[in-house]
């Protein structure tokens, strides 16, 4: 089966656009495609996703389980478990690893909760 070439017909609405206009149209359409994905990512997360993030940050599965469980218990999961670790590291001027280990050891959660109240 041979496909009929309809390129000329399909591109008529683009024929009068210059390169800059085509570029603007491309990025506008790209934004329309990506916006719902970004919204979905910002508004929805799961413990599995948060565990995955922490694993990629270099924490062991045991450390990850504890951090995510605490985030869930304290209602912070929506902010992101990795974000909680990062926020503590910045507040205490310590490494990400040190911050995560402290949270996994049930330390500094009160400070993290307070920090997210201002967001």
Order of alpha helices (4+ residues) and beta strands (2+ residues): alpha-alpha-alpha-alpha-alpha-alpha-alpha
